[in-house]
Amino acid sequence: TVTPAGTPGLLRGLPLTKLRGFGGKFGRQVTEALGTAEKVGDLWRFPLGELQARLGESEGRFVFEMSRGIDHEEITPNKHKAHSLGATKTFTPVTDVTVVQTWIRTLAVELTLRLKEYFSEHGEVPKTMHVGFSTQTERHGRSFAPPFSARHVPTLEPDVVAEPADRKSVG
């Protein structure tokens, strides 16, 4: 989180081309019109009136405000959509397969909760699931398509998630 007091420190050394709206043609126009402006902090020496005189009324105001962290665009959260969800466990040497099966069930509960949360946010199911386990010397894992459709997620039980993991990882 950046507070208003922290904005100048964040922006001062930022290359001008990294500021939203300044990466292409407009950024080149600003640099040409102002001469030595390479960093956002370089723009701070220009008063609003001078920026408007050199760039035009609206463009000058835009440069003045953006260089000071003032952006009137609505903030929209970046809801990253996952292509896959996974759960893993690292074991010390295990000789009893029931230990692995117990952990698969535990991880299936965790994965089921995460699937339901993902579904409530995005309205879809990731394309693949991954179950893996490793020992000190080996790694095992399988990716597979979820054995259910999006309409089943609200009532999904962990056993449905664990079944293909058991089959693919243990058996």
CORRA-V484491 format. One record per residue. RES is the residue in three letters. BURIAL is b if it has 24 or more other ideal C-beta (glycine too) atoms within 12 Angstrom, else e. D_CENTER is the distance of its C-alpha to the mean C-alpha in whole Angstrom. Layout:
res & burial & d_center
RES & BURIAL & D_CENTER
RES & BURIAL & D_CENTER
//
This chain:
res & burial & d_center
THR & e & 15
VAL & e & 18
THR & e & 21
PRO & e & 23
ALA & e & 25
GLY & e & 23
THR & e & 22
PRO & e & 25
GLY & e & 24
LEU & e & 20
LEU & b & 22
ARG & e & 25
GLY & e & 24
LEU & b & 21
PRO & e & 22
LEU & b & 23
THR & e & 22
LYS & e & 18
LEU & b & 19
ARG & e & 18
GLY & e & 21
PHE & b & 23
GLY & e & 21
GLY & e & 24
LYS & e & 28
PHE & e & 27
GLY & b & 26
ARG & e & 29
GLN & e & 32
VAL & b & 31
THR & b & 31
GLU & e & 35
ALA & e & 36
LEU & b & 35
GLY & e & 36
THR & e & 34
ALA & b & 31
GLU & e & 28
LYS & e & 26
VAL & b & 25
GLY & b & 28
ASP & b & 30
LEU & b & 30
TRP & b & 31
ARG & e & 35
PHE & b & 35
PRO & e & 37
LEU & e & 35
GLY & e & 39
GLU & e & 39
LEU & b & 35
GLN & e & 37
ALA & e & 40
ARG & b & 38
LEU & b & 35
GLY & e & 36
GLU & e & 36
SER & e & 33
GLU & b & 31
GLY & b & 33
ARG & e & 31
PHE & b & 28
VAL & b & 28
PHE & b & 29
GLU & b & 27
MET & b & 24
SER & b & 25
ARG & b & 26
GLY & b & 22
ILE & e & 24
ASP & e & 22
HIS & e & 23
GLU & e & 20
GLU & e & 19
ILE & e & 15
THR & e & 13
PRO & e & 10
ASN & e & 7
LYS & e & 7
HIS & e & 5
LYS & e & 8
ALA & e & 9
HIS & e & 12
SER & b & 13
LEU & b & 14
GLY & b & 16
ALA & b & 18
THR & b & 20
LYS & b & 23
THR & e & 25
PHE & b & 29
THR & e & 32
PRO & e & 35
VAL & e & 35
THR & e & 39
ASP & e & 38
VAL & e & 36
THR & e & 36
VAL & e & 34
VAL & b & 31
GLN & b & 32
THR & e & 32
TRP & b & 28
ILE & b & 27
ARG & b & 28
THR & e & 26
LEU & b & 23
ALA & b & 24
VAL & e & 24
GLU & b & 20
LEU & b & 19
THR & b & 21
LEU & e & 20
ARG & b & 16
LEU & b & 17
LYS & b & 19
GLU & e & 16
TYR & b & 13
PHE & b & 16
SER & e & 17
GLU & e & 14
HIS & e & 14
GLY & e & 17
GLU & e & 17
VAL & b & 17
PRO & b & 15
LYS & e & 17
THR & e & 18
MET & b & 18
HIS & b & 19
VAL & b & 22
GLY & b & 23
PHE & b & 25
SER & e & 27
THR & e & 30
GLN & e & 31
THR & e & 32
GLU & e & 30
ARG & e & 27
HIS & e & 27
GLY & b & 24
ARG & b & 24
SER & e & 21
PHE & b & 23
ALA & e & 22
PRO & b & 22
PRO & b & 26
PHE & b & 25
SER & e & 24
ALA & e & 22
ARG & e & 25
HIS & e & 26
VAL & b & 23
PRO & e & 24
THR & e & 27
LEU & b & 26
GLU & e & 27
PRO & b & 26
ASP & e & 29
VAL & b & 28
VAL & b & 25
ALA & b & 27
GLU & b & 30
PRO & b & 28
ALA & b & 27
ASP & b & 30
ARG & e & 32
LYS & b & 29
SER & b & 29
VAL & b & 32
GLY & e & 35
//
